[in-house]
Amino acid sequence: MTTYIPRTSLQLRSLIRASGELEVSLQEVQVPEPAPGEVVVRIEATPINPSDLGLLFGAADISTAKVTGTPERPVLTARVPEKLMKAMAGRGDESMPVGNEGAGVVINAGSSPAAQALLGRTVAMLGGAMYAQHRTISVEQCLVLPPGTTPAEGASCFVNPLTALGMVETMKREGHKALVHTAAASNLGQMLNRICLKDGIGLVNIVRKPEQAELLREQGAKHVCSTGSPEFLAELTDALAETGATVAFDAIGGGKLPGQILTCMEAAINRNAKEYSRYGSSVYKQVYLYGMLDPAPTEFSRSFGMAWGMGGWLLFPFLQKLGPAEALKLRERVAAELKSTFASHYTRTVSLAEALTPEAIAVYGQRSTGAKVLIDPSKGLTM
């Protein structure tokens, strides 16, 4: 049977007008003919990651959101607070495609042998513009999924898995022996826990709620600390002393938690100090901020000596630093363990149009544990 190859496709696009209004809508766009080293993929699954929300909604106040248009072609609008418009200046009046990663079936291919070899295969992709029915993309940005793997199972095989592996690799390359992770009950956090259990790496998980702590313990996590516990700092210090963790990856960003982690690291190290130093321990401690679940300022009191650092960490700069050969090894591990170590779970699947409904936004917009949403661009849409 001949596969239908469309000339146009629906794509979700985000626009912030210079007037201070966000507009998110579905637009009909051309499906480019593939170059020799490219393929056209019919997208059947693409996740809404926290990293996608910044582009999707920008700095808009979603509490002001309104949906007009039709059920098939909704248009979401919201106001961007005037004080935040300066941060949005770089994308003013520019309609932008959204979606970091996705998966689907290759329906057309360029003339190169590598592209032709992917015809009919189910692949995962990383490269932006995934909230669409179709994507023309280079072969190098595709990962062939193992036989029997569905697009839904492979849709999240880049951002979260490579971020979790990147954290472990960063830990090793910088000379640490164990690590700390916040927002640890997330899909990403659960993956990191499985990696560390499998690889024998010490991991201190930090969560907000007792039920999140219980979820991780049921999955084998040994060290879980809840910020809601009245003994949180003491419990965190004990876990750090036992694991020897001196590097942390923080998804929260704002508030006091990054500084508290450094303070507890210093306290754990000093338990075995042979002599007092007014400059603190000589053991280097590092906290990387890789998320911004809390947009408030990061606050800390310097009670952890002088051997410390706090900075940002992002997946794509890390992969560039790692180099193509080493990055390929990480991708190959993800493919081999896609249904175990790197399995993702979703609370619901929505169409492109349904992703713009208040009901769906209320779920994924909260960025809550257990609220990951998957978009199926083929659901409920015809061309």
SULPE-V848536 format. One record per backbone hydrogen bond with DSSP energy under -0.5 kcal/mol. CO is the residue of the C=O (numbers start at 1). NH is the residue of the N-H. Records with the same first field share a line. If there is no record, write none. Layout:
CO=NH / NH
This chain:
4=6
7=31
9=29
10=133
11=27
12=98
13=25
14=96
15=17 / 23
16=93
17=20
20=80
21=17
22=78
23=15
24=76
25=13 / 27
27=11 / 29
29=9
30=32
35=38
36=112
37=139
38=110
39=41 / 137
40=107 / 108
41=43 / 135
42=105
45=103
46=375
47=49
48=373
49=52 / 53
50=53 / 54
52=55 / 56
53=57 / 58
54=58
57=60
59=81
60=62
61=64 / 79
62=65
66=68 / 77
68=75
73=70
74=26
75=68
76=24
77=66
78=22
79=61 / 81
81=84 / 85
82=85
84=87 / 88
85=88
86=89
88=91
89=92
91=16 / 94
93=95
96=14
98=131
99=130
100=127 / 128
102=125
103=44 / 45
104=123
105=42
106=120
108=40
112=116
113=117
115=118
116=119
118=121
121=106 / 123
122=145
123=104
124=143
125=102
130=132
131=12
133=43
135=41 / 137
137=39
138=141
139=142
141=126
143=124
146=149
150=154
151=155
154=157
156=161
158=162
159=163
160=164
161=165
162=166
163=167
164=168
165=169
166=170
167=171
168=172
169=173
170=174
171=176
172=175
177=202
178=246 / 247
179=204
180=249
181=206
183=186
186=190
187=191
188=192
189=193
190=194
191=195
192=196
193=197
194=198
195=199
196=200 / 201
202=179
203=205 / 223
204=181
205=225
206=183 / 184
207=227
209=213
210=214
211=215
212=216
213=217
214=218
215=219
216=219 / 221
217=220
222=224
223=205
225=207
226=229
229=232
231=235
232=236
233=237
234=238
235=239
236=240
237=241
238=242
239=243
240=244
246=286
247=180
248=250 / 288
249=182 / 251
250=290 / 291
251=293
252=254 / 294
255=299
256=260
257=261
258=262
259=263
260=264
261=265
262=266
263=267
264=268
265=269
266=270
267=271
268=271
269=272
270=273
277=280
279=306
281=307
285=309
286=248
287=311
288=250 / 290
289=313
293=295
294=254
297=255 / 299
299=259
301=303
306=308
307=285
309=287
311=289
314=318
315=319
316=320
317=321
318=322
319=323
323=327
324=328
325=329
326=330
327=331
328=332
329=333
330=334
331=335
332=336
333=337
335=338
337=340 / 342
340=343
348=374
350=376
351=355
353=356
354=357
357=361
358=362
359=363
360=363 / 364
361=365
363=366 / 368
364=367
368=371
372=347 / 348
373=48
374=350
375=46 / 377
376=379
378=381
